[in-house]
Amino acid sequence: MLLEAVWIGFAFSLGLLVRLIGLPPLIGYLAAGFMITASATELDLPKEGNAIIAHVAHLGVLLLLFTVGLKLNIRSLGKPEVLGGSLAHFASSALLYTPIIYLTFEPDWYYAVMLSAALAFSSTVLAAKVLEGKREIRAFHGRVAIGILVMQDLIAMALLSFTQGITPSPFALLVLLVPLLRPLLYKLMDLTGHDDLQILFGVLLAVVLGGSGFHTIGLSSELGALVFGALLAGHNRAGELSKTLWGLKEFFLVGFFLQIGLGGLPDQQAWLFAALMTVLLPFKAVLFFALLVVFKLRARSAFLSGLALSNYSEFALIVAASVMPQFLIPLALTVALSFVVSAPLNRFAHPLYERLAHRLIPFERDIHHPDEQPVSLGDAEVLIMGMGRTGSAAYQYLEHKCHLVALDSDPAKVAEHQEKGNNVLFADAEDQVFWQGLTLGGIKAVVLCLNDVEAKVIATKKLRQAGFAGLIVSHSMHKDEAAAILDAGADHTYLTMSEAGVGLGERVRQHITI
């Protein structure tokens, strides 16, 4: 029990400490790893401890990528901003980093090139965790970021195979038949119910079929977890499965962040290397922004996608362990510092864009953008923002009672509603440009069904600032969030679970009265 006591105790204590000062807990987990390493002699930890935490970390990564796959649109990988952006960024980053590393740290071109290639990638774990935490994986910029990360993972897998001289098994061609399993997986998903069997089904796909299955045939286990998640993405209970696995995935991911710190304590040379690479970190964001703008994205989407990708990848540690173990500790510190910088910035990504928008928007190309948003809502009387379960239910109730229009930041969800004939348009409530160009027309009431409380607050403030004097109603899960939305200018905020209880009680009262 000593290992568990140390890991959980350090992780919880430092995670809570950094949370209290406004930083993401994962930064505390990174610090906990380094502190455990520094105290290993005094704590007299068993030698097998690192192997155990590495296994836990791997399970966390597989579960994370599986849940990302549950929200992935495979067709997005072929879009110019994803395919072109990922390849151009990888090549440009490697070209920039190679001479810098060669001249300052490593006078060997092979190692300089390998280090540059490793640092060209962004962290799939951190970016996916940040986007998922803000419920932005399905937003346009989230889809672009995840698509680029998937492309980077494919490049990384090819690079690692080349450096290690590994050739995939001939059975790897069987991967082409995996999509044929979709009907069977859908049927099994329907049979699992909503409880523990559903959790086991998700773990089976992520760890056994996806992880171990792909590893057995010489492919990346991470890629396998992502692919099997993507196979289930179209199922109507994919979102439910993702939520079911949430707590399990979060617990195992603590092991991933601990593992980075457990790699060893850095010396002065490692600190200098990590410091220089951290100074160069803004280059990744600037380059991503520039490339995505070239590929026709608006400034906001390019900024948010680029910021999510502005970190160094855990793949750097895999490369180091395989072909240049002497750089494992410097790279571990570099990755950790990039997380420390990137995580807080992404937490405040939307307010940060609000401040920089006037400088970034002029870089947009004067053409049609794939993330273009509406400027007019037609003759609609009621606007619904957010078409998840709550928004869709509100739309269905009101569609024959008034003129309706709805907005959502998920392009695939918008397309699905439009195919059904619903008046749903693509737009992001947290986008400053959307509000600047929007004409409300005859809108008399707005229903806020957005996932994120920050988005609801921003939408409410923007509506009132635009002179909208009509009704604004919202739903919320928590009282403190409801208070924030009301303070922003909403007329009513309904606590979802409380209202469900009231509805049940009302149905009972009606039955008794009858």
C-alpha positions in Angstrom: 0.0 0.0 0.0 3.0 2.3 0.3 3.1 3.0 -3.5 -0.6 3.9 -3.6 -0.3 6.1 -0.5 2.6 8.0 -1.9 1.2 8.4 -5.5 -2.3 9.3 -4.5 -1.3 11.4 -1.5 1.3 13.5 -3.5 -1.0 13.8 -6.5 -4.0 14.9 -4.5 -2.1 17.4 -2.3 -0.3 19.2 -5.0 -3.3 19.0 -7.4 -5.4 20.7 -4.8 -2.8 23.2 -4.1 -2.4 24.4 -7.7 -6.2 24.4 -8.1 -6.5 26.8 -5.2 -4.2 29.2 -7.0 -6.2 29.0 -10.2 -4.1 26.5 -12.2 -5.2 23.1 -13.7 -4.6 20.2 -11.3 -2.5 18.4 -13.9 0.3 20.8 -13.2 0.3 19.6 -9.6 0.5 16.0 -10.8 3.6 16.9 -12.8 5.2 18.5 -9.8 4.2 15.5 -7.7 6.1 13.2 -10.0 9.3 15.3 -9.6 8.8 15.4 -5.8 8.4 11.7 -5.6 11.6 11.2 -7.6 13.5 13.6 -5.4 12.2 11.8 -2.2 12.6 8.2 -3.6 15.5 7.3 -1.3 13.8 8.6 1.9 10.5 7.0 1.0 12.2 3.7 0.1 9.8 3.0 -2.7 9.9 -0.5 -4.4 11.8 -0.5 -7.7 8.8 -1.9 -9.6 6.9 1.3 -8.8 7.8 3.1 -12.0 6.7 0.1 -14.2 3.3 0.0 -12.4 2.7 3.7 -12.9 3.8 3.4 -16.5 1.1 0.8 -17.1 -1.5 2.9 -15.3 -0.5 5.8 -17.5 -0.8 3.8 -20.7 -4.3 2.7 -19.7 -5.2 6.3 -19.2 -3.9 7.3 -22.6 -5.8 4.5 -24.3 -9.1 5.4 -22.6 -8.6 9.1 -23.4 -7.9 8.4 -27.1 -10.9 6.0 -27.2 -13.2 8.8 -25.9 -11.7 11.2 -28.4 -12.5 8.7 -31.1 -16.1 8.6 -29.9 -16.4 12.2 -30.9 -14.2 12.0 -34.1 -15.4 12.7 -37.6 -13.0 10.6 -39.8 -13.9 12.6 -42.9 -12.4 15.7 -41.3 -8.9 14.2 -41.6 -9.0 14.8 -45.4 -9.8 18.5 -45.1 -7.1 20.9 -46.4 -6.7 22.7 -43.0 -6.1 19.3 -41.3 -4.0 17.5 -43.8 -2.1 20.4 -45.1 -1.8 22.2 -41.8 -0.3 19.1 -40.0 2.2 18.3 -42.7 3.3 21.9 -43.2 3.7 22.5 -39.5 5.7 19.3 -39.0 8.1 20.2 -41.8 8.5 23.9 -40.8 9.0 23.1 -37.1 11.7 20.5 -37.8 13.5 22.9 -40.1 13.5 25.6 -37.5 14.5 23.4 -34.5 17.2 21.4 -36.1 19.8 24.1 -36.6 19.1 25.6 -33.1 19.5 22.3 -31.3 22.6 21.5 -33.4 24.3 24.8 -32.7 23.4 25.0 -29.0 23.2 21.5 -27.5 23.9 18.5 -29.8 26.7 18.7 -32.5 25.4 15.5 -34.2 23.0 16.0 -37.1 21.2 12.7 -36.6 20.3 13.4 -33.0 19.5 17.1 -33.7 17.0 16.0 -36.5 15.4 13.4 -34.2 15.0 15.9 -31.4 13.5 18.4 -33.7 11.1 15.9 -35.1 10.0 14.8 -31.6 9.5 18.4 -30.6 7.4 19.2 -33.7 4.5 17.2 -32.4 1.9 18.5 -30.0 0.5 16.6 -27.0 -2.5 14.5 -27.9 -3.2 13.9 -24.2 -3.1 17.5 -23.0 -4.9 19.0 -26.0 -7.6 16.4 -26.0 -8.0 16.8 -22.2 -8.2 20.6 -22.4 -10.7 20.5 -25.3 -12.8 17.8 -23.7 -12.8 19.6 -20.3 -14.2 22.7 -22.1 -16.6 20.5 -24.2 -15.1 21.9 -27.4 -14.0 18.7 -29.1 -17.0 18.9 -31.4 -16.6 22.7 -32.0 -15.1 23.6 -35.3 -11.7 24.6 -33.9 -11.7 21.5 -31.7 -12.3 19.2 -34.7 -9.4 20.9 -36.5 -7.1 20.5 -33.5 -8.0 16.8 -33.0 -7.7 16.1 -36.8 -4.2 17.6 -36.8 -3.3 15.6 -33.7 -4.5 12.4 -35.4 -2.4 13.2 -38.4 0.6 13.9 -36.2 0.1 10.5 -34.5 0.2 8.8 -37.8 3.4 10.6 -38.7 4.8 9.8 -35.3 4.0 6.1 -35.7 5.7 6.0 -39.1 8.8 7.8 -37.7 9.1 5.5 -34.7 8.8 2.5 -36.9 11.6 3.9 -39.1 14.0 4.7 -36.3 13.4 1.4 -34.6 13.5 -0.6 -37.8 10.1 -2.0 -37.0 7.9 -3.3 -39.9 4.2 -3.9 -39.2 3.1 -7.5 -39.4 1.5 -8.6 -42.6 -1.6 -9.0 -40.5 -1.7 -5.2 -40.2 -3.6 -5.2 -43.5 -6.5 -6.7 -41.5 -7.0 -3.2 -40.1 -8.7 -2.4 -43.4 -11.4 -4.8 -42.4 -12.1 -3.3 -39.0 -14.9 -1.0 -40.3 -16.8 -4.1 -41.1 -17.2 -4.7 -37.4 -19.3 -1.6 -36.9 -22.7 -3.3 -37.2 -21.6 -5.9 -34.6 -20.2 -3.2 -32.3 -23.5 -1.2 -32.6 -25.5 -4.3 -31.7 -23.3 -5.0 -28.6 -23.5 -1.4 -27.6 -27.3 -1.7 -27.6 -27.2 -4.8 -25.5 -24.8 -3.4 -22.8 -27.4 -1.3 -21.0 -26.4 1.8 -19.0 -24.4 0.4 -16.1 -21.2 -1.6 -15.3 -21.5 -3.7 -18.5 -21.3 -0.5 -20.6 -18.0 0.5 -18.8 -16.6 -3.0 -19.4 -17.5 -2.8 -23.1 -15.7 0.6 -23.5 -12.6 -0.8 -21.7 -12.7 -3.9 -23.8 -12.7 -1.9 -27.0 -10.1 0.7 -25.9 -7.6 -1.6 -24.1 -8.1 -5.1 -25.5 -9.3 -4.9 -29.1 -7.9 -1.5 -29.9 -4.8 -1.3 -27.7 -3.6 -4.9 -27.5 -5.0 -5.9 -30.9 -3.2 -3.2 -32.9 0.0 -3.7 -30.8 0.0 -7.4 -31.7 0.0 -6.7 -35.4 2.8 -4.1 -35.1 0.8 -1.0 -35.1 0.4 1.7 -32.4 -1.9 0.7 -29.5 -2.9 4.4 -29.2 -4.0 4.4 -32.8 -6.1 1.3 -32.1 -7.9 2.8 -29.2 -8.7 5.9 -31.4 -9.9 3.8 -34.3 -12.3 1.7 -32.2 -13.7 4.8 -30.6 -14.2 6.4 -34.0 -16.1 3.2 -35.1 -18.7 3.9 -32.4 -18.8 7.7 -33.0 -22.1 7.5 -35.0 -24.0 5.5 -32.4 -26.7 7.5 -30.6 -25.2 6.4 -27.2 -21.6 7.3 -28.0 -21.8 10.4 -25.8 -23.3 8.4 -23.0 -20.4 5.9 -23.2 -17.9 8.8 -23.1 -19.5 10.2 -20.0 -19.5 6.8 -18.4 -15.8 6.4 -18.9 -15.0 9.9 -17.8 -14.1 9.3 -14.1 -12.2 6.1 -14.9 -10.2 7.8 -17.6 -9.4 10.8 -15.4 -8.0 8.6 -12.6 -5.7 6.7 -14.9 -4.5 9.9 -16.6 -3.1 11.0 -13.3 -0.6 8.3 -13.7 0.4 9.7 -17.1 1.3 13.1 -15.6 3.0 11.5 -12.6 5.1 9.4 -15.0 6.7 12.4 -16.7 8.0 13.6 -13.3 9.1 10.1 -12.3 11.5 10.0 -15.3 14.3 11.5 -13.2 15.6 14.7 -11.8 17.1 17.2 -14.4 20.6 18.6 -14.2 21.7 22.1 -15.2 22.1 21.2 -18.9 18.5 19.7 -18.9 17.2 22.9 -17.4 18.9 25.0 -20.1 17.6 22.8 -22.9 14.0 22.9 -21.5 14.2 26.6 -20.9 15.2 27.3 -24.6 12.6 25.0 -26.0 9.9 26.7 -23.8 11.0 30.1 -25.1 10.5 28.7 -28.6 7.0 27.4 -27.7 5.2 30.5 -28.9 6.6 29.8 -32.4 4.3 26.7 -32.5 1.3 28.8 -31.8 2.2 31.5 -34.3 3.0 28.9 -37.0 -0.2 27.0 -36.5 -2.2 30.3 -36.6 -0.4 31.4 -39.8 -0.9 28.1 -41.6 -4.6 27.7 -40.6 -5.3 31.2 -41.8 -3.6 30.4 -45.1 -5.9 27.4 -45.3 -8.9 29.8 -45.1 -9.9 29.6 -41.4 -11.0 32.7 -39.6 -8.7 34.2 -37.1 -10.6 32.9 -34.1 -10.7 29.3 -35.2 -7.0 29.5 -36.1 -6.1 31.0 -32.8 -8.0 28.6 -30.6 -6.8 25.5 -32.6 -3.2 26.8 -32.5 -3.3 27.5 -28.8 -4.6 24.0 -28.0 -1.7 22.6 -30.0 1.0 24.8 -28.4 2.8 22.3 -26.3 5.3 19.5 -26.7 4.2 15.9 -27.1 4.6 12.9 -24.9 5.8 11.2 -28.1 9.1 13.0 -27.5 9.6 10.7 -24.5 8.8 7.6 -26.5 11.3 8.6 -29.2 14.0 9.3 -26.5 13.4 6.0 -24.7 13.8 4.2 -28.0 16.7 5.8 -29.9 18.3 8.5 -27.6 17.8 7.6 -23.9 20.4 10.3 -23.0 17.8 12.9 -23.8 15.0 11.3 -21.8 15.2 13.6 -18.7 15.7 16.9 -20.7 12.8 16.0 -22.9 10.6 15.0 -19.9 11.3 18.4 -18.3 10.6 20.2 -21.6 7.3 18.4 -22.0 6.4 19.2 -18.4 7.2 22.9 -18.7 5.2 23.1 -22.0 2.2 21.7 -20.1 2.7 24.3 -17.3 2.6 27.1 -19.9 -0.1 25.7 -22.2 -2.7 24.5 -19.7 -3.4 27.9 -18.0 -3.3 29.7 -21.4 -5.9 27.3 -22.8 -8.1 27.8 -19.7 -8.3 31.5 -20.6 -8.3 31.0 -24.4 -11.6 32.8 -25.1 -10.9 35.9 -23.0 -7.4 36.0 -24.4 -8.8 36.0 -27.9 -11.2 38.8 -27.0 -8.2 41.0 -26.1 -6.2 40.1 -29.2 -9.0 39.9 -31.8 -8.5 43.4 -33.2 -4.9 42.5 -34.0 -5.6 39.0 -35.3 -8.6 39.6 -37.5 -6.7 41.6 -40.1 -4.7 38.5 -41.0 -7.8 36.7 -42.2 -8.0 36.0 -46.0 -10.7 37.9 -47.8 -12.5 34.8 -49.1 -15.2 32.4 -48.0 -14.2 30.6 -44.8 -15.2 27.0 -44.0 -16.2 28.3 -40.5 -18.3 31.2 -41.8 -21.1 32.2 -39.5 -24.6 33.8 -40.1 -25.2 37.5 -39.9 -29.0 37.3 -40.1 -31.5 35.0 -38.4 -34.3 35.7 -40.9 -37.9 36.1 -39.6 -37.4 33.9 -36.5 -39.0 34.9 -33.2 -37.1 32.5 -30.9 -33.4 31.7 -31.0 -32.1 28.5 -29.4 -28.3 28.5 -28.8 -26.9 24.9 -28.4 -28.6 21.9 -29.9 -27.7 19.1 -27.5 -30.3 17.1 -25.8 -31.8 20.1 -24.0 -31.7 22.4 -27.0 -33.1 19.7 -29.3 -36.0 19.0 -26.9 -36.8 22.8 -26.7 -36.7 23.0 -30.5 -39.0 20.0 -30.9 -41.5 21.5 -28.4 -41.5 25.0 -30.0 -41.2 24.2 -33.7 -44.9 24.3 -34.4 -45.7 27.2 -32.0 -43.5 30.0 -33.4 -40.8 30.8 -36.0 -37.6 29.2 -34.8 -33.9 29.3 -35.5 -31.1 27.4 -33.7 -27.4 27.7 -33.6 -24.7 25.2 -32.7 -20.9 25.1 -32.9 -20.7 21.5 -34.0 -20.7 21.4 -37.9 -21.7 17.7 -38.0 -24.6 18.3 -35.6 -25.8 21.2 -37.7 -25.7 19.2 -40.9 -27.7 16.4 -39.2 -30.4 18.8 -38.2 -30.5 20.5 -41.6 -31.0 17.1 -43.2 -34.1 16.7 -41.0 -35.4 20.1 -42.3 -34.7 21.9 -39.0 -33.6 25.6 -39.2 -30.2 25.1 -37.5 -27.1 27.2 -38.4 -23.5 26.9 -37.5 -22.2 29.5 -35.1 -20.1 29.8 -31.9 -21.6 31.8 -29.1 -18.1 32.7 -27.7 -17.0 34.2 -31.0 -16.6 38.0 -30.9 -16.9 38.4 -34.7 -20.2 36.5 -34.7 -21.8 39.0 -32.3 -20.4 42.0 -34.1 -22.0 40.9 -37.4 -25.2 39.4 -36.1 -28.6 40.9 -36.9 -31.2 39.8 -34.4 -34.2 41.0 -36.4 -37.5 40.0 -34.9 -36.1 37.7 -32.1 -38.2 38.1 -29.0 -36.7 35.3 -26.8 -33.4 33.5 -26.6 -33.0 30.0 -25.0 -29.4 29.2 -23.9 -28.7 25.5 -24.0 -25.0 25.7 -24.4 -22.8 23.2 -22.6 -20.3 25.6 -21.0 -21.3 28.1 -18.4 -18.7 30.6 -19.7 -20.4 30.4 -23.1 -23.8 31.2 -21.5 -22.4 34.1 -19.6 -20.7 35.5 -22.7 -23.8 35.0 -24.9 -26.0 36.8 -22.3 -23.6 39.7 -22.0 -23.3 40.1 -25.8 -27.1 40.0 -26.2 -27.6 42.7 -23.7 -24.7 44.8 -25.1 -26.3 44.5 -28.5 -29.5 46.1 -27.1 -31.6 43.0 -26.9 -34.4 43.6 -24.4 -36.3 40.4 -24.9 -36.5 37.3 -22.8 -33.3 35.3 -22.1 -33.7 31.9 -20.4 -31.1 29.3 -19.6 -30.6 26.0 -18.0 -27.8 25.1 -15.5 -26.7 22.2 -13.4 -25.4 24.1 -10.4 -26.7 27.1 -8.4 -23.4 29.1 -8.5 -23.4 28.8 -12.3 -27.0 29.9 -12.4 -26.2 32.9 -10.4 -23.4 33.9 -12.8 -25.7 33.7 -15.8 -28.4 35.8 -14.0 -25.8 38.4 -13.1 -24.8 38.6 -16.7 -28.4 39.7 -17.6 -30.5 36.5 -18.1 -34.2 36.7 -17.0 -34.5 33.1 -15.8 -32.1 30.2 -15.2 -33.6 26.8 -14.6 -31.7 24.2 -12.6 -32.0 21.2 -14.8 -32.2 18.4 -12.1 -34.5 20.5 -9.9 -36.8 21.2 -12.8 -36.9 17.5 -13.6 -38.0 16.8 -10.0 -40.6 19.5 -10.2 -41.9 18.0 -13.4 -42.2 14.6 -11.9 -44.0 16.0 -8.8 -46.4 17.9 -11.1 -47.2 14.7 -13.0 -48.0 12.9 -9.7 -50.2 15.9 -8.6 -52.2 15.8 -11.9 -52.7 12.1 -11.6 -53.9 12.4 -8.0 -56.2 15.3 -8.9 -57.7 13.4 -11.8 
